[in-house]
């Protein structure tokens, strides 16, 4: 085979040099991750020893999106970094994922693999209840479930209504970047974990209200708006003697939020129980993902 022109050979040599530098930086990054893990174990990480930090991951990708330039589509950068971030978690701790992936909905497996890495141990489950129990029992760190829809005949989210401190909560939305070539036409997914939602500056939160009395959709939305909260989703489900209502709210909204206290007061005797079910960092917008294309 004839030798390539000297200018092409020089370009290839330059690419090899860049690859070597990138590889060295990855090695250095892994060493720093090890030091971070050691500090968490020692309990000196500002009081937060959680190894999986979805809020931190979202902030990293947002920062990279803000500085991105050139011809490489940022959607590809996200894919590269998702593998890197997933590998980072596995360096720090044992990490496995349970996925709702029945034969008729294979796309959720693809979403989970793209987000949590091709080398992360994952198990497929046929029911949402099995995923929730796997997370609650601690056999996996994260569970991936279909995003709720109004009118779901058998919604999974009422199973999260627990006052226990380590009960599973929503901590991420998938995909955070582009969907890629996931199979099927399934929608987005939510990830649950026994860790708490973390604030990122651009978030959504899920709040559940359980009431023995009938509270109509119009009243719930009116009350939510009256206390200064913006609602993007509403669903209701009858659970035994109780009606359970799910709302998705703009921003980071915890039970200690003064607006939630105001909502309790407005509901009065109709309020039976109120739960913060967690939330997620808003995924990247399409404009950011196409940057560089």
C-alpha positions, 0 to 999 in steps of 0.5 A, a space after each residue: 500500500 502506498 505511503 500517505 502524503 506527508 501532510 496526511 501523515 503529520 495530521 495522523 501523528 498529531 491525532 495520535 499525540 492528542 489521543 495520548 494526552 487524552 489518555 493520560 488525562 483520563 488516567 489522572 482523572 481516575 486517580 483523582 476520583 480515587 482520592 475523592 472516594 477516599 475522602 467520602 469514606 473518611 467522612 470529610 466530604 462536607 457531610 455528603 458521602 453519597 457516591 452517586 451524584 446525579 446533580 453533579 453529573 448534570 452540572 458537569 454536562 451543562 458546563 461543558 455545553 456552555 463552553 463547547 465549540 467546533 464541528 463535533 456535535 455536543 450530543 456525541 460529547 454527552 455520550 462520551 461523558 456519560 460513559 466516563 461518569 458511569 465508570 467514575 461511579 464504578 471506581 468509587 463503589 459497587 453500582 448496579 441498575 434495575 431496568 423496567 424492560 419487558 419484551 414489549 418495551 425494550 427502549 428503556 434498557 437502551 436509555 439506561 445503558 446510554 445513561 449509566 454506561 455500557 459496562 455497568 451491571 444491569 438487570 431487566 425486570 418485567 414489572 415496575 414493582 420488581 424494579 422498585 423492590 430491587 432499589 428499596 431492598 438495596 440490591 441495586 443502586 438505581 432503578 429505571 422506570 417509565 415516566 408517568 402519564 395521566 390515565 395510566 391504568 396501573 401507575 407505579 409512583 404510588 409505591 413511592 409514598 413512604 415516610 421512611 428516610 431511605 425510601 426510593 425517590 426520583 433522582 434523574 430523568 433519562 435521557 439527559 442528552 440525545 435519545 440516540 438509537 434506542 429501540 422502540 418508540 418508548 418515552 422518557 424514563 425516570 431513575 429512582 434511588 434511595 438517595 435524596 434529590 439534589 438541587 442543580 439550579 434548573 430542576 423539576 420536582 414531584 409532589 404526591 398528595 394523598 387524601 381521604 376526601 375527593 379533591 378535584 383536578 381544578 382545585 389542586 391546580 388552583 391551590 398549587 398556583 396560589 402558593 407560587 408553584 408552577 405545575 407541569 403535570 397532574 395525575 390521580 389514582 385511587 388507592 383503596 380508600 384514598 385518592 393519591 394525586 401526583 404533580 410535577 412542579 417547576 424548580 427544586 421543591 422540598 417538603 421544608 419549602 415555605 410554599 409547601 407549608 402554605 399548600 398544606 394550610 390551604 388544603 386544610 382538613 382535606 389534606 391527608 398526607 403529603 410526600 416529596 417524591 424527589 425530582 431531576 435536573 432538567 435535561 439539555 435542550 435540543 439546541 445545546 445538543 446540536 451545537 457544533 453540528 
